[in-house]
Amino acid sequence: MGRFTYDPHTAVEFDDRLLAHLQIVIGSKLRRGECFFFTWKDDVSLGSGRKVVWMHQGASLTFKFHGSRAPRINPLWTDALAKAANSPGGMYVMREPEPDADPVGQSALVG
């Protein structure tokens, strides 16, 4: 499990594969100066619920991967994450789409 840190007080663990896809989408949006919301479900050990952060160029972000090898990137997943990030509700953690799946149908928030 890797770790995404938003500021000194906000950190969450994600699978390295998901984290790599998030890094690509977040990096692309922020390089273009685009701000957006990012939502994930908190682990039950943290009291459950969900967290929403405002992603912007001044945010302090860290992507810490557990493994040393970069995972294979699924362009369908990055496209689905980017499409969500461009929506009014913002980007949220979602399941990886199957190769023949419609990314729009992947709307369930995953923890």
VEXDO-782824 format. One record per residue (C-alpha): residue in one letter; y, z, x. Coordinates in pm, 1 decimal. Layout:
<recs>
<rec vonu="A" north="Y" up="Z" east="X"/>
...
</recs>
This chain:
<recs>
<rec vonu="M" north="0.0" up="0.0" east="0.0"/>
<rec vonu="G" north="342.9" up="-94.6" east="123.2"/>
<rec vonu="R" north="668.2" up="74.6" east="36.5"/>
<rec vonu="F" north="989.4" up="-63.5" east="-111.5"/>
<rec vonu="T" north="1291.8" up="156.0" east="-45.1"/>
<rec vonu="Y" north="1613.8" up="85.5" east="-233.5"/>
<rec vonu="D" north="1834.7" up="359.1" east="-95.6"/>
<rec vonu="P" north="1762.7" up="681.1" east="86.8"/>
<rec vonu="H" north="1643.9" up="841.2" east="-238.8"/>
<rec vonu="T" north="1454.0" up="561.9" east="-419.4"/>
<rec vonu="A" north="1116.6" up="446.6" east="-288.8"/>
<rec vonu="V" north="804.2" up="312.2" east="-455.2"/>
<rec vonu="E" north="465.6" up="199.4" east="-326.8"/>
<rec vonu="F" north="342.4" up="-150.4" east="-405.9"/>
<rec vonu="D" north="43.7" up="-350.1" east="-288.6"/>
<rec vonu="D" north="135.4" up="-550.2" east="25.1"/>
<rec vonu="R" north="68.0" up="-877.6" east="-157.2"/>
<rec vonu="L" north="308.5" up="-793.5" east="-440.4"/>
<rec vonu="L" north="562.4" up="-657.6" east="-192.4"/>
<rec vonu="A" north="562.1" up="-987.5" east="1.5"/>
<rec vonu="H" north="638.7" up="-1181.0" east="-316.6"/>
<rec vonu="L" north="915.0" up="-936.8" east="-413.0"/>
<rec vonu="Q" north="1068.8" up="-969.3" east="-66.2"/>
<rec vonu="I" north="1085.9" up="-1349.0" east="-98.8"/>
<rec vonu="V" north="1252.1" up="-1342.9" east="-440.5"/>
<rec vonu="I" north="1488.5" up="-1053.6" east="-367.9"/>
<rec vonu="G" north="1588.5" up="-1204.8" east="-33.6"/>
<rec vonu="S" north="1652.4" up="-1547.0" east="-187.1"/>
<rec vonu="K" north="1868.0" up="-1409.3" east="-467.5"/>
<rec vonu="L" north="2073.3" up="-1182.2" east="-241.4"/>
<rec vonu="R" north="2127.5" up="-1458.0" east="17.8"/>
<rec vonu="R" north="2287.4" up="-1660.2" east="-263.0"/>
<rec vonu="G" north="2504.6" up="-1362.7" east="-361.6"/>
<rec vonu="E" north="2323.9" up="-1316.8" east="-694.7"/>
<rec vonu="C" north="2295.8" up="-962.7" east="-833.6"/>
<rec vonu="F" north="2025.8" up="-861.0" east="-1080.9"/>
<rec vonu="F" north="1828.4" up="-568.8" east="-1222.0"/>
<rec vonu="F" north="1484.3" up="-482.9" east="-1081.1"/>
<rec vonu="T" north="1246.2" up="-270.1" east="-1292.0"/>
<rec vonu="W" north="912.0" up="-104.2" east="-1222.0"/>
<rec vonu="K" north="697.7" up="165.6" east="-1380.1"/>
<rec vonu="D" north="681.1" up="496.4" east="-1197.4"/>
<rec vonu="D" north="341.4" up="635.1" east="-1105.9"/>
<rec vonu="V" north="202.6" up="903.5" east="-1337.3"/>
<rec vonu="S" north="224.9" up="1150.2" east="-1045.2"/>
<rec vonu="L" north="604.0" up="1104.4" east="-1058.5"/>
<rec vonu="G" north="623.9" up="1176.7" east="-1429.2"/>
<rec vonu="S" north="563.9" up="821.6" east="-1551.8"/>
<rec vonu="G" north="854.7" up="630.5" east="-1707.3"/>
<rec vonu="R" north="1024.8" up="336.9" east="-1543.8"/>
<rec vonu="K" north="1300.8" up="287.2" east="-1291.7"/>
<rec vonu="V" north="1572.0" up="20.2" east="-1294.9"/>
<rec vonu="V" north="1792.6" up="-51.2" east="-993.0"/>
<rec vonu="W" north="2086.5" up="-289.2" east="-955.6"/>
<rec vonu="M" north="2011.3" up="-531.3" east="-672.8"/>
<rec vonu="H" north="2324.0" up="-640.6" east="-483.7"/>
<rec vonu="Q" north="2421.4" up="-752.5" east="-134.9"/>
<rec vonu="G" north="2542.0" up="-407.0" east="-32.8"/>
<rec vonu="A" north="2216.4" up="-234.2" east="-129.8"/>
<rec vonu="S" north="2013.7" up="-69.8" east="145.9"/>
<rec vonu="L" north="1665.3" up="-225.8" east="118.3"/>
<rec vonu="T" north="1350.7" up="-174.4" east="323.1"/>
<rec vonu="F" north="1016.7" up="-349.9" east="282.2"/>
<rec vonu="K" north="749.6" up="-155.3" east="474.2"/>
<rec vonu="F" north="408.5" up="-321.8" east="478.0"/>
<rec vonu="H" north="86.9" up="-131.4" east="541.2"/>
<rec vonu="G" north="-98.6" up="-428.0" east="690.8"/>
<rec vonu="S" north="5.3" up="-633.6" east="990.7"/>
<rec vonu="R" north="-84.8" up="-977.0" east="848.5"/>
<rec vonu="A" north="130.7" up="-1160.1" east="595.8"/>
<rec vonu="P" north="-54.3" up="-1233.1" east="269.8"/>
<rec vonu="R" north="-94.5" up="-1580.7" east="122.0"/>
<rec vonu="I" north="201.9" up="-1658.4" east="-102.5"/>
<rec vonu="N" north="144.7" up="-1782.6" east="-456.9"/>
<rec vonu="P" north="438.0" up="-2008.4" east="-556.7"/>
<rec vonu="L" north="359.4" up="-1952.9" east="-925.9"/>
<rec vonu="W" north="418.5" up="-1581.6" east="-874.6"/>
<rec vonu="T" north="746.6" up="-1624.0" east="-686.6"/>
<rec vonu="D" north="861.7" up="-1871.2" east="-955.5"/>
<rec vonu="A" north="774.7" up="-1625.2" east="-1235.0"/>
<rec vonu="L" north="951.7" up="-1338.0" east="-1055.9"/>
<rec vonu="A" north="1258.9" up="-1554.2" east="-991.6"/>
<rec vonu="K" north="1268.5" up="-1669.1" east="-1354.6"/>
<rec vonu="A" north="1260.7" up="-1305.7" east="-1466.0"/>
<rec vonu="A" north="1533.2" up="-1212.6" east="-1213.8"/>
<rec vonu="N" north="1753.5" up="-1486.2" east="-1362.4"/>
<rec vonu="S" north="1713.6" up="-1344.6" east="-1714.4"/>
<rec vonu="P" north="1944.4" up="-1082.7" east="-1872.7"/>
<rec vonu="G" north="1672.0" up="-815.0" east="-1838.5"/>
<rec vonu="G" north="1619.9" up="-886.1" east="-1469.7"/>
<rec vonu="M" north="1311.8" up="-894.3" east="-1249.2"/>
<rec vonu="Y" north="1017.4" up="-668.5" east="-1318.7"/>
<rec vonu="V" north="679.8" up="-609.1" east="-1157.4"/>
<rec vonu="M" north="430.1" up="-845.3" east="-1317.4"/>
<rec vonu="R" north="70.8" up="-949.1" east="-1263.0"/>
<rec vonu="E" north="0.8" up="-1247.7" east="-1043.7"/>
<rec vonu="P" north="-39.5" up="-1558.0" east="-1261.2"/>
<rec vonu="E" north="-364.8" up="-1750.4" east="-1247.4"/>
<rec vonu="P" north="-335.7" up="-2100.7" east="-1096.4"/>
<rec vonu="D" north="-356.7" up="-2263.4" east="-1441.8"/>
<rec vonu="A" north="-157.3" up="-1994.5" east="-1628.7"/>
<rec vonu="D" north="190.0" up="-2029.2" east="-1774.1"/>
<rec vonu="P" north="417.0" up="-1787.1" east="-1576.5"/>
<rec vonu="V" north="630.9" up="-1729.8" east="-1886.7"/>
<rec vonu="G" north="333.8" up="-1564.7" east="-2052.7"/>
<rec vonu="Q" north="318.7" up="-1299.5" east="-1779.0"/>
<rec vonu="S" north="570.8" up="-1069.5" east="-1947.0"/>
<rec vonu="A" north="384.1" up="-737.7" east="-1933.6"/>
<rec vonu="L" north="552.1" up="-482.2" east="-1708.3"/>
<rec vonu="V" north="293.0" up="-363.4" east="-1457.4"/>
<rec vonu="G" north="308.3" up="-29.1" east="-1279.8"/>
</recs>
